Amino acid sequence: MRGLCVMLPPVLRSSGTVSGLEHEHQQVLLSLAAIVVMGLGAQWLAWRLRLPSILFLLAVGFAAGQAGLGFIDPQALFGEKLLFPIVSLSVAIILFEGGLTLRVSELRETGKVVLSLILLGALVTWGLTTASAYWLLEFDIKLAVLFGALLIVTGPTVVLPLLRQVRPGEQIRNILKWEGILNDPLGAIVAVLVFQALFSGLSDTGGDPGLLHAVEGLLKAALIGGGLGIVGAACILFCLKRYLIPDFLQSAITLMTVVVVFALSNYLQEESGILGVTVMGLCLPNQRWVAVRHIIEFKENLRVLLISALFIVLSARISLEDLQEIGWMAALFAGTLILLVRPASVFLSSIGSGLSLREKLFLSWMAPRGIVAAAIASVFALRLQDTGIEGVEKLVPATFLLICSTIFVYGLTARPLAIRLGIARANPQGILFFGAHRWTRQIAAVLRDQEIDVLLADSNRASINKAKMEGFDTFFGNVLSDDSAEEMDLGPINRLVALTPNDDANCLAGLHFREAFERRELYQLSETAESERAGGANTQLRSRELGDGSFDYPALENLFIDGAVVKAVGLSEEFTFESLRKKYRGACVPLFLIDSSGNLEVFTSDTELNPAAGDKVILIAAETLES
């Protein structure tokens, strides 16, 4: 704002100008509040409908911006000098958070494919996209080359939410995650260098100076961005290791370091900042000296807010006239990239990789563009708007149409295709059991017989060895370690059930896996009497209690010692749930309900399930009244 009321001269205060400034102030506040509310509302609606959130964010942005009602005007709200620096900084924070999700251990089996996709795949994409833009969109050849470089990116802002929705196998998930996060800085740097080589006058004297300049810029970006990213991560780890930063400032100072690395790197070499923050994000979790999970969780919350706001702000800048300008050929261009360019890139890059045909087909159907493409296209269009180059006015609308097309097509079809190809489960109902002792294996065996996926995790080698001998998928190690969730294949798994004799460990497991599962899908045994007398865990830290809340570990252990067994019992019109309860006199502990559609629900102390005919109840049962 231009100033506060108390700072204005007396003449302005009495002239009514203050009232105008106050009105403008309120309008800005309302616009900012509307962006936040619409963004998070779109995220919530997407969660409820199980659709990609980006679809709703773009729809809301178009409806609220120049193409719709027009009450969100980013240009007036932020101004040209402020809008794109804010967008660039927000993208940097998003990419830093993306880097935090990468684990080097994931590259053991997929490193060759990832490297090929971000090098050979990027070149194939660049070349074919350039040709498509030149022939279909009638871009000037230089602008087509720039546009092709720009569309190398496959943004994690879209890929990661789609992967959470699709839930493919571990190998495919890791390939797409690494490709998306590494392609963004690579594509942005290449696009900027191409822009400098083609439009800064360096290439007017011949091809070599522009090419040499581009190669030099790429090396400088790698050295400056990568170097500052490593230095930034080292500074944070040094301070955390020596307790130089209090807990309440750790996330804030990490964010400050990200901003400094990004700004300084960009100052030294244009667009090298996003590489710097990606490298910094990659370095922090891939070390074993300092725990950084609390920093990761803070950045995840910030990422959701930034993505919501960015997509609305950038899509609000597009007008109907912009969309009409590009015509129907833009739809053909988008179709070419989806049906020709991406498959060619994947199949050429994966030669000799060992990937199956089904895996290659799915990878070919997953290349959505995101916020980085939108932001860089907007910056280039602004710089080229007065040059008279043919096609400049189509650059931003074509980019946004491609973003919308890829998100719409992939968002609505990726999961059905993954299910049809066998890459993902149609309705993942699996359970991760924390604890692999004797009666946990009995429960897991009955669930497995009902075609429910189970994964048993324990740090007790003897229990894990027995589970392996019984044919279970297992995880041996500390379930509470930072890397445990990344090392497990959680594709078919949808919930956690903690069944160890240690109440505190069960609580911590629930807290640890809040990142992987919904909070409503975290379960544990009831608190033991000893733990309760000792004060127990805070109720807010506990997961949902399994069963009716009256059975802790010692109680269930005694039941099994006395001969209780785990059963799956089908219900009918004649044999109801009440009949089942009456049948067993020793004990009847319902644990799980599988309805007629195959959906699994958990009996808990805070919900009341109503089993019906056709359902199956998984329960712990003692002797019956009748033999």
C-alpha positions as CSV (number, residue, x, y, z in Angstrom):
1,M,0.0,0.0,0.0
2,R,1.1,3.6,-0.6
3,G,1.0,4.4,3.2
4,L,-0.9,4.1,6.3
5,C,-3.5,6.6,7.5
6,V,-1.4,7.8,10.5
7,M,1.5,8.5,8.1
8,L,-0.4,10.8,5.8
9,P,-0.1,14.6,5.9
10,P,-3.0,16.5,7.6
11,V,-4.1,17.9,4.2
12,L,-4.7,14.4,2.8
13,R,-6.4,13.3,6.0
14,S,-9.0,16.0,5.6
15,S,-9.5,15.7,1.9
16,G,-11.1,12.3,1.7
17,T,-8.0,10.6,0.2
18,V,-7.6,8.5,3.3
19,S,-11.0,7.0,2.7
20,G,-10.0,6.1,-0.8
21,L,-6.8,4.4,0.5
22,E,-8.7,2.6,3.1
23,H,-11.1,1.3,0.5
24,E,-8.2,0.2,-1.7
25,H,-6.6,-1.5,1.3
26,Q,-9.8,-3.4,2.0
27,Q,-10.1,-4.5,-1.6
28,V,-6.6,-5.9,-1.6
29,L,-7.2,-7.7,1.7
30,L,-10.5,-9.2,0.3
31,S,-8.7,-10.3,-2.9
32,L,-5.9,-12.0,-0.9
33,A,-8.4,-13.7,1.4
34,A,-10.4,-14.8,-1.6
35,I,-7.3,-16.4,-3.2
36,V,-6.5,-18.3,0.0
37,V,-10.1,-19.4,0.6
38,M,-10.7,-20.5,-3.0
39,G,-7.3,-22.2,-3.2
40,L,-7.8,-24.3,-0.1
41,G,-11.5,-24.8,-0.9
42,A,-10.5,-26.3,-4.2
43,Q,-7.9,-28.6,-2.5
44,W,-10.6,-29.8,-0.1
45,L,-13.2,-30.4,-2.9
46,A,-10.6,-32.3,-4.9
47,W,-9.9,-34.5,-1.8
48,R,-13.6,-35.2,-1.3
49,L,-14.1,-36.1,-5.0
50,R,-10.8,-37.9,-5.3
51,L,-9.7,-35.9,-8.3
52,P,-6.5,-33.9,-9.0
53,S,-6.6,-30.6,-7.1
54,I,-5.0,-28.7,-10.0
55,L,-8.1,-29.2,-12.1
56,F,-10.1,-27.3,-9.5
57,L,-7.5,-24.7,-8.9
58,L,-7.3,-23.8,-12.6
59,A,-11.1,-23.7,-12.9
60,V,-11.3,-21.4,-9.9
61,G,-8.5,-19.2,-11.3
62,F,-10.2,-18.9,-14.7
63,A,-13.6,-18.2,-13.1
64,A,-12.3,-15.5,-10.8
65,G,-9.9,-13.9,-13.2
66,Q,-10.1,-12.1,-16.5
67,A,-11.7,-15.0,-18.3
68,G,-14.5,-15.1,-15.8
69,L,-15.9,-12.7,-13.2
70,G,-12.8,-10.6,-13.0
71,F,-12.7,-9.9,-9.3
72,I,-9.1,-11.3,-9.0
73,D,-6.7,-9.1,-11.0
74,P,-3.1,-10.2,-10.3
75,Q,-1.6,-7.4,-12.3
76,A,-3.4,-4.8,-10.2
77,L,-3.0,-6.7,-7.0
78,F,0.8,-7.2,-7.1
79,G,2.1,-5.1,-10.0
80,E,4.5,-6.2,-12.7
81,K,7.6,-5.6,-10.5
82,L,6.3,-7.7,-7.7
83,L,4.2,-10.4,-9.3
84,F,6.9,-12.5,-11.0
85,P,9.5,-12.3,-8.2
86,I,6.8,-13.6,-5.8
87,V,6.0,-16.4,-8.3
88,S,9.6,-17.3,-8.7
89,L,10.3,-17.4,-5.0
90,S,7.2,-19.5,-4.4
91,V,8.3,-21.9,-7.1
92,A,11.7,-22.1,-5.4
93,I,10.2,-23.1,-2.1
94,I,8.0,-25.7,-3.8
95,L,11.1,-27.2,-5.5
96,F,13.0,-27.1,-2.2
97,E,10.2,-29.1,-0.6
98,G,10.3,-31.5,-3.6
99,G,14.0,-32.0,-3.1
100,L,13.3,-32.9,0.6
101,T,11.2,-35.9,-0.6
102,L,14.0,-37.4,-2.6
103,R,16.1,-40.3,-1.2
104,V,19.3,-41.3,-3.0
105,S,18.5,-45.0,-2.0
106,E,15.6,-44.9,-4.4
107,L,18.1,-44.7,-7.3
108,R,19.5,-48.1,-6.8
109,E,17.1,-49.7,-9.2
110,T,15.8,-46.7,-11.1
111,G,18.9,-44.4,-11.5
112,K,19.7,-45.4,-15.0
113,V,16.1,-44.7,-16.2
114,V,15.9,-41.4,-14.4
115,L,19.2,-40.2,-15.8
116,S,18.2,-41.2,-19.3
117,L,14.8,-39.5,-19.0
118,I,16.2,-36.2,-17.8
119,L,19.0,-36.2,-20.5
120,L,18.0,-38.1,-23.6
121,G,14.3,-37.8,-22.9
122,A,14.7,-34.0,-22.5
123,L,16.5,-33.7,-25.9
124,V,13.8,-35.8,-27.6
125,T,11.0,-33.7,-26.0
126,W,12.8,-30.5,-26.9
127,G,13.2,-31.4,-30.6
128,L,9.8,-32.8,-31.2
129,T,8.1,-30.0,-29.3
130,T,10.0,-27.4,-31.3
131,A,8.8,-29.0,-34.5
132,S,5.2,-29.2,-33.3
133,A,5.2,-25.6,-32.2
134,Y,6.7,-24.4,-35.5
135,W,4.3,-26.4,-37.7
136,L,1.1,-26.4,-35.7
137,L,1.2,-23.1,-33.8
138,E,3.1,-21.2,-36.5
139,F,5.6,-19.9,-34.1
140,D,8.8,-18.1,-35.3
141,I,11.5,-20.7,-35.4
142,K,13.5,-19.1,-32.6
143,L,10.4,-18.8,-30.5
144,A,9.6,-22.5,-31.3
145,V,13.0,-23.5,-30.1
146,L,12.5,-21.5,-26.9
147,F,9.0,-23.0,-26.4
148,G,10.4,-26.5,-26.8
149,A,13.1,-25.9,-24.2
150,L,10.5,-24.5,-21.8
151,L,8.3,-27.6,-22.1
152,I,11.0,-30.0,-21.1
153,V,9.7,-29.6,-17.5
154,T,7.2,-32.1,-16.0
155,G,6.4,-30.3,-12.8
156,P,6.3,-31.9,-9.3
157,T,3.5,-29.5,-8.4
158,V,1.3,-31.8,-10.6
159,V,3.2,-35.1,-10.7
160,L,3.4,-35.6,-6.9
161,P,-0.4,-35.1,-6.3
162,L,-1.2,-37.4,-9.2
163,L,1.1,-40.1,-7.8
164,R,-0.7,-39.8,-4.4
165,Q,-3.9,-40.3,-6.2
166,V,-2.8,-43.2,-8.5
167,R,-0.6,-45.0,-6.0
168,P,1.6,-46.9,-8.5
169,G,4.3,-49.4,-7.5
170,E,7.5,-48.2,-5.8
171,Q,9.7,-48.3,-8.9
172,I,7.3,-46.3,-11.1
173,R,6.6,-43.8,-8.3
174,N,10.3,-43.2,-7.8
175,I,11.0,-42.7,-11.5
176,L,8.3,-40.2,-12.0
177,K,9.1,-38.4,-8.7
178,W,12.8,-38.0,-9.5
179,E,12.1,-37.0,-13.1
180,G,9.6,-34.4,-12.2
181,I,11.7,-32.8,-9.5
182,L,15.0,-32.8,-11.5
183,N,13.4,-31.7,-14.8
184,D,12.1,-28.5,-13.4
185,P,15.4,-26.8,-12.6
186,L,17.0,-28.4,-15.8
187,G,14.2,-27.2,-18.0
188,A,14.2,-23.7,-16.5
189,I,17.9,-23.3,-16.9
190,V,18.0,-24.5,-20.5
191,A,15.0,-22.3,-21.4
192,V,16.8,-19.2,-19.9
193,L,20.0,-20.0,-21.7
194,V,18.2,-20.5,-25.0
195,F,16.5,-17.2,-24.5
196,Q,19.8,-15.5,-23.9
197,A,21.4,-17.2,-26.9
198,L,18.6,-16.5,-29.3
199,F,17.2,-13.1,-28.2
200,S,20.0,-11.2,-26.6
201,G,21.8,-10.5,-29.9
202,L,24.6,-13.0,-29.2
203,S,23.6,-15.3,-32.0
204,D,23.4,-12.6,-34.6
205,T,27.0,-12.9,-35.5
206,G,26.7,-16.6,-36.1
207,G,25.8,-19.8,-34.4
208,D,28.9,-20.5,-32.4
209,P,28.9,-17.6,-30.0
210,G,25.3,-18.3,-28.9
211,L,26.1,-22.0,-28.5
212,L,29.2,-21.3,-26.5
213,H,27.4,-18.8,-24.4
214,A,24.7,-21.4,-23.7
215,V,27.2,-24.1,-22.7
216,E,29.1,-21.7,-20.5
217,G,25.8,-20.6,-18.9
218,L,24.8,-24.2,-18.2
219,L,28.1,-25.0,-16.5
220,K,28.0,-21.8,-14.5
221,A,24.4,-22.6,-13.4
222,A,25.4,-26.1,-12.3
223,L,28.5,-24.8,-10.4
224,I,26.9,-21.8,-8.8
225,G,23.4,-23.2,-8.1
226,G,24.7,-26.7,-7.0
227,G,27.5,-25.1,-5.0
228,L,25.3,-22.7,-3.1
229,G,22.7,-25.4,-2.5
230,I,25.4,-27.6,-0.9
231,V,26.7,-24.7,1.2
232,G,23.2,-23.7,2.3
233,A,22.5,-27.3,3.4
234,A,25.8,-27.6,5.2
235,C,25.2,-24.3,7.1
236,I,21.8,-25.6,8.3
237,L,23.2,-29.0,9.3
238,F,26.1,-27.4,11.1
239,C,23.8,-25.2,13.1
240,L,21.4,-28.0,13.9
241,K,24.1,-30.4,14.9
242,R,25.6,-27.9,17.4
243,Y,22.2,-26.7,18.7
244,L,22.9,-23.2,17.6
245,I,19.3,-22.7,16.5
246,P,16.4,-23.1,19.0
247,D,13.7,-25.5,18.0
248,F,11.0,-22.8,17.4
249,L,13.3,-21.0,14.8
250,Q,14.6,-24.0,12.9
251,S,11.9,-24.1,10.2
252,A,12.0,-20.3,9.8
253,I,15.8,-20.1,9.5
254,T,15.7,-23.0,7.0
255,L,13.2,-21.0,5.0
256,M,15.4,-17.9,5.2
257,T,18.4,-19.9,3.9
258,V,16.3,-21.2,1.0
259,V,15.4,-17.6,0.1
260,V,19.1,-16.5,0.4
261,V,20.4,-19.4,-1.7
262,F,17.8,-18.7,-4.4
263,A,18.3,-15.0,-4.6
264,L,22.1,-15.1,-4.4
265,S,22.3,-17.9,-7.0
266,N,20.0,-16.0,-9.4
267,Y,22.0,-12.8,-8.9
268,L,25.2,-14.6,-9.9
269,Q,23.6,-16.7,-12.8
270,E,20.1,-16.2,-14.0
271,E,17.7,-19.1,-13.1
272,S,20.4,-21.1,-11.3
273,G,18.5,-20.4,-8.1
274,I,15.9,-23.2,-8.6
275,L,18.8,-25.7,-9.1
276,G,20.4,-24.4,-5.9
277,V,17.2,-24.9,-3.7
278,T,16.6,-28.3,-5.3
279,V,20.1,-29.4,-4.4
280,M,19.7,-28.0,-0.9
281,G,16.5,-29.9,-0.5
282,L,18.1,-33.1,-1.7
283,C,21.1,-32.8,0.7
284,L,19.1,-32.3,3.9
285,P,17.3,-35.6,4.2
286,N,20.1,-37.7,2.6
287,Q,22.4,-37.5,5.6
288,R,22.3,-39.3,9.0
289,W,23.8,-36.7,11.3
290,V,20.7,-34.6,12.1
291,A,17.0,-35.3,12.1
292,V,15.1,-32.9,9.7
293,R,11.6,-34.4,9.7
294,H,10.1,-31.5,11.5
295,I,11.4,-29.2,8.8
296,I,10.0,-31.4,6.1
297,E,6.6,-31.3,7.7
298,F,6.6,-27.5,7.9
299,K,7.5,-27.2,4.2
300,E,4.8,-29.6,3.2
301,N,2.1,-27.4,4.8
302,L,3.6,-24.3,3.1
303,R,3.7,-26.1,-0.3
304,V,0.0,-26.7,-0.2
305,L,-0.8,-23.1,0.4
306,L,1.7,-21.9,-2.2
307,I,0.5,-24.2,-5.0
308,S,-3.1,-23.2,-4.3
309,A,-2.3,-19.5,-4.5
310,L,0.0,-19.7,-7.5
311,F,-2.3,-21.6,-9.8
312,I,-5.1,-19.3,-9.1
313,V,-3.0,-16.1,-9.5
314,L,-1.4,-17.2,-12.8
315,S,-4.6,-18.6,-14.4
316,A,-6.5,-15.5,-13.4
317,R,-4.2,-13.5,-15.8
318,I,-5.6,-15.3,-18.8
319,S,-8.4,-13.7,-20.7
320,L,-10.9,-15.2,-23.1
321,E,-9.3,-13.2,-25.9
322,D,-6.0,-14.9,-25.2
323,L,-7.6,-18.3,-25.4
324,Q,-9.4,-17.5,-28.6
325,E,-6.2,-16.2,-30.2
326,I,-4.5,-19.6,-30.2
327,G,-7.4,-21.4,-31.9
328,W,-8.1,-25.1,-32.3
329,M,-4.5,-25.8,-33.4
330,A,-3.4,-25.5,-29.8
331,A,-5.6,-28.5,-28.9
332,L,-3.9,-30.4,-31.8
333,F,-0.5,-29.3,-30.4
334,A,-1.4,-30.6,-26.9
335,G,-2.6,-33.9,-28.4
336,T,0.7,-34.3,-30.3
337,L,2.7,-33.8,-27.1
338,I,0.5,-36.3,-25.2
339,L,0.2,-39.0,-27.9
340,L,3.5,-38.7,-29.7
341,V,6.2,-36.6,-28.0
342,R,6.0,-38.2,-24.5
343,P,5.8,-41.8,-25.6
344,A,8.7,-41.3,-28.0
345,S,10.7,-39.7,-25.2
346,V,9.9,-42.6,-22.8
347,F,10.5,-45.5,-25.2
348,L,13.8,-44.1,-26.5
349,S,15.0,-43.3,-23.0
350,S,14.1,-46.7,-21.5
351,I,15.8,-48.9,-24.1
352,G,17.7,-51.6,-22.2
353,S,16.2,-50.5,-18.8
354,G,14.5,-53.7,-18.0
355,L,11.1,-51.9,-17.6
356,S,8.1,-54.0,-18.8
357,L,5.9,-52.8,-21.7
358,R,3.1,-52.0,-19.2
359,E,5.5,-49.8,-17.1
360,K,6.7,-48.0,-20.2
361,L,3.1,-47.4,-21.4
362,F,2.2,-45.9,-18.0
363,L,5.3,-43.7,-17.9
364,S,4.3,-42.5,-21.4
365,W,1.0,-41.4,-20.0
366,M,2.4,-39.2,-17.2
367,A,3.9,-35.9,-18.2
368,P,1.7,-33.1,-16.9
369,R,3.1,-29.5,-16.9
370,G,2.9,-27.4,-13.9
371,I,3.6,-24.1,-12.3
372,V,7.2,-23.7,-13.5
373,A,6.2,-23.8,-17.1
374,A,3.5,-21.3,-16.5
375,A,5.7,-18.9,-14.6
376,I,8.7,-19.0,-17.0
377,A,6.4,-18.6,-20.1
378,S,4.8,-15.5,-18.4
379,V,8.2,-14.0,-17.9
380,F,9.4,-14.7,-21.4
381,A,6.2,-13.3,-22.9
382,L,6.6,-10.1,-20.9
383,R,10.2,-9.6,-22.1
384,L,9.3,-10.3,-25.8
385,Q,6.0,-8.5,-26.0
386,D,7.4,-5.5,-27.9
387,T,9.8,-7.4,-30.2
388,G,7.3,-8.1,-33.0
389,I,8.3,-11.8,-33.1
390,E,5.5,-13.9,-34.6
391,G,3.6,-16.0,-32.1
392,V,4.7,-14.2,-28.9
393,E,1.1,-13.3,-28.0
394,K,0.3,-17.1,-28.1
395,L,3.1,-18.1,-25.8
396,V,1.3,-17.8,-22.4
397,P,-2.2,-19.0,-23.6
398,A,-0.6,-22.0,-25.4
399,T,1.3,-22.9,-22.2
400,F,-1.8,-22.7,-20.0
401,L,-3.8,-24.6,-22.5
402,L,-1.2,-27.4,-22.5
403,I,-1.1,-27.3,-18.7
404,C,-4.9,-27.6,-18.6
405,S,-5.0,-30.3,-21.2
406,T,-2.3,-32.5,-19.7
407,I,-3.7,-32.1,-16.2
408,F,-7.3,-32.9,-17.4
409,V,-6.2,-35.9,-19.5
410,Y,-3.7,-37.4,-17.1
411,G,-5.7,-36.5,-14.0
412,L,-8.9,-38.3,-15.2
413,T,-7.3,-41.2,-17.0
414,A,-4.0,-42.0,-15.2
415,R,-5.5,-44.0,-12.4
416,P,-7.9,-46.1,-14.6
417,L,-5.0,-46.8,-16.9
418,A,-2.7,-47.8,-14.0
419,I,-5.3,-50.2,-12.7
420,R,-5.9,-51.7,-16.2
421,L,-2.1,-52.1,-16.7
422,G,-1.7,-53.6,-13.3
423,I,0.5,-50.7,-12.1
424,A,-1.9,-49.8,-9.3
425,R,-4.6,-51.4,-7.2
426,A,-8.2,-50.5,-8.0
427,N,-9.1,-50.1,-4.3
428,P,-6.1,-50.3,-2.0
429,Q,-7.2,-51.7,1.3
430,G,-3.9,-53.0,2.6
431,I,-2.7,-52.9,6.2
432,L,0.8,-52.2,7.6
433,F,1.1,-54.0,10.9
434,F,3.6,-52.6,13.3
435,G,4.7,-55.8,15.2
436,A,5.1,-59.2,13.7
437,H,4.7,-61.4,16.8
438,R,2.6,-64.7,16.8
439,W,-1.0,-63.4,17.0
440,T,-0.3,-60.5,14.7
441,R,0.7,-63.0,12.1
442,Q,-2.5,-64.9,12.8
443,I,-4.6,-61.8,12.1
444,A,-2.6,-61.0,9.0
445,A,-3.0,-64.5,7.7
446,V,-6.8,-64.3,7.9
447,L,-6.8,-61.0,6.2
448,R,-4.5,-62.3,3.5
449,D,-6.9,-65.2,2.9
450,Q,-9.6,-62.5,2.2
451,E,-7.3,-60.9,-0.4
452,I,-6.3,-58.0,1.7
453,D,-2.7,-56.9,1.3
454,V,-0.6,-57.0,4.5
455,L,2.9,-55.8,5.3
456,L,4.5,-56.8,8.6
457,A,7.2,-54.5,10.1
458,D,9.3,-55.2,13.2
459,S,12.8,-54.7,14.5
460,N,12.8,-58.2,16.0
461,R,14.7,-60.4,13.5
462,A,13.2,-63.7,14.8
463,S,9.6,-62.4,14.3
464,I,10.4,-61.1,10.8
465,N,12.1,-64.4,9.9
466,K,9.0,-66.4,11.0
467,A,6.8,-63.9,9.0
468,K,8.9,-64.5,5.9
469,M,8.7,-68.2,6.3
470,E,4.9,-67.9,6.4
471,G,5.0,-66.0,3.1
472,F,4.3,-62.4,4.3
473,D,5.8,-59.2,2.9
474,T,8.0,-57.8,5.6
475,F,10.1,-54.8,6.7
476,F,13.0,-55.4,9.1
477,G,14.3,-52.4,10.8
478,N,13.3,-49.4,13.0
479,V,9.8,-48.4,11.8
480,L,10.3,-45.0,13.5
481,S,13.4,-44.1,11.5
482,D,13.2,-41.2,9.1
483,D,13.6,-43.4,6.0
484,S,11.3,-46.3,6.9
485,A,8.3,-45.1,5.0
486,E,10.4,-44.4,1.9
487,E,12.0,-47.9,2.1
488,M,8.6,-49.7,2.3
489,D,6.5,-50.4,-0.8
490,L,3.2,-48.8,0.5
491,G,1.5,-48.8,-2.9
492,P,-1.3,-51.3,-1.9
493,I,-1.2,-50.2,1.8
494,N,-3.8,-47.7,3.1
495,R,-3.7,-47.9,6.9
496,L,-1.5,-48.6,9.9
497,V,-2.3,-50.9,12.8
498,A,0.2,-50.8,15.7
499,L,0.1,-54.0,17.8
500,T,3.3,-53.9,19.8
501,P,3.4,-54.4,23.6
502,N,4.9,-50.9,23.9
503,D,2.3,-48.2,24.1
504,D,4.7,-45.4,23.5
505,A,6.1,-47.1,20.4
506,N,2.5,-47.5,19.1
507,C,1.8,-43.8,19.6
508,L,5.0,-42.8,17.9
509,A,4.3,-45.1,14.9
510,G,0.9,-43.3,14.5
511,L,2.6,-39.9,14.6
512,H,5.4,-41.1,12.2
513,F,3.0,-42.4,9.5
514,R,0.7,-39.4,9.5
515,E,2.7,-38.3,6.4
516,A,1.9,-41.5,4.6
517,F,-1.7,-42.2,5.6
518,E,-4.8,-40.3,6.6
519,R,-5.1,-39.7,10.3
520,R,-8.4,-41.6,10.3
521,E,-6.5,-44.7,9.0
522,L,-4.1,-44.9,12.0
523,Y,-4.9,-47.5,14.7
524,Q,-3.3,-48.9,17.8
525,L,-4.1,-51.0,20.8
526,S,-5.7,-49.6,23.9
527,E,-3.4,-48.2,26.6
528,T,-2.2,-50.8,29.1
529,A,-3.1,-50.3,32.8
530,E,0.5,-49.8,33.7
531,S,0.9,-47.1,31.1
532,E,-2.3,-45.4,32.2
533,R,-1.2,-45.3,35.8
534,A,2.1,-43.8,34.7
535,G,0.3,-40.9,33.0
536,G,0.1,-42.5,29.5
537,A,0.4,-40.6,26.3
538,N,-1.5,-37.4,25.6
539,T,-4.9,-38.3,24.0
540,Q,-4.1,-36.0,21.1
541,L,-1.0,-38.0,20.3
542,R,-2.7,-41.4,20.2
543,S,-4.1,-43.0,17.1
544,R,-7.6,-44.5,17.0
545,E,-8.1,-47.4,19.4
546,L,-8.7,-50.8,17.8
547,G,-11.8,-52.7,18.9
548,D,-14.1,-51.4,21.5
549,G,-11.3,-49.8,23.5
550,S,-11.2,-52.4,26.2
551,F,-8.4,-54.7,24.9
552,D,-4.8,-53.8,25.4
553,Y,-1.8,-56.0,24.6
554,P,-1.8,-58.1,27.8
555,A,-5.6,-58.8,27.5
556,L,-5.2,-60.0,23.9
557,E,-2.1,-62.0,24.7
558,N,-4.0,-63.8,27.5
559,L,-6.9,-64.5,25.1
560,F,-4.6,-66.3,22.7
561,I,-2.8,-68.2,25.5
562,D,-6.3,-69.5,26.5
563,G,-6.9,-70.7,22.9
564,A,-8.6,-67.9,21.1
565,V,-8.3,-67.9,17.3
566,V,-8.8,-65.4,14.5
567,K,-11.7,-66.1,12.2
568,A,-13.4,-64.5,9.2
569,V,-17.2,-65.1,9.5
570,G,-19.7,-64.3,6.8
571,L,-23.1,-62.7,7.8
572,S,-26.5,-63.4,6.2
573,E,-30.1,-62.6,6.8
574,E,-30.4,-65.5,9.2
575,F,-26.9,-65.2,10.8
576,T,-26.6,-61.6,11.8
577,F,-23.9,-59.7,13.7
578,E,-25.9,-60.1,16.9
579,S,-26.1,-63.9,16.3
580,L,-22.3,-63.9,15.9
581,R,-21.9,-62.1,19.3
582,K,-24.2,-64.6,21.0
583,K,-22.4,-67.6,19.5
584,Y,-19.1,-67.0,21.3
585,R,-19.2,-67.1,25.1
586,G,-15.5,-66.8,26.0
587,A,-14.8,-63.7,24.0
588,C,-15.7,-61.9,20.8
589,V,-13.4,-59.1,19.7
590,P,-14.4,-57.8,16.2
591,L,-11.4,-56.2,14.5
592,F,-12.3,-55.6,10.8
593,L,-15.3,-55.5,8.6
594,I,-15.2,-56.4,4.9
595,D,-18.4,-55.3,3.1
596,S,-19.9,-56.9,0.1
597,S,-18.0,-54.5,-2.2
598,G,-14.6,-55.6,-0.7
599,N,-14.0,-52.4,1.3
600,L,-12.3,-52.9,4.6
601,E,-13.4,-51.0,7.7
602,V,-11.9,-51.1,11.2
603,F,-13.9,-51.5,14.4
604,T,-12.8,-48.7,16.8
605,S,-13.9,-47.2,20.1
606,D,-15.0,-43.9,18.4
607,T,-17.2,-45.3,15.6
608,E,-20.1,-47.7,15.4
609,L,-20.2,-50.1,12.4
610,N,-23.4,-51.8,11.4
611,P,-22.5,-55.1,9.7
612,A,-25.1,-56.3,7.2
613,A,-25.9,-59.5,5.3
614,G,-23.1,-60.2,2.8
615,D,-20.4,-58.7,5.0
616,K,-17.6,-60.5,6.6
617,V,-16.3,-59.9,10.1
618,I,-12.7,-60.6,11.1
619,L,-12.7,-61.3,14.8
620,I,-10.8,-62.8,17.7
621,A,-13.0,-65.6,19.1
622,A,-12.9,-67.9,22.1
623,E,-14.9,-71.1,22.6
624,T,-18.5,-71.3,21.3
625,L,-21.6,-72.3,23.2
626,E,-21.9,-75.2,20.9
627,S,-19.2,-77.6,19.8
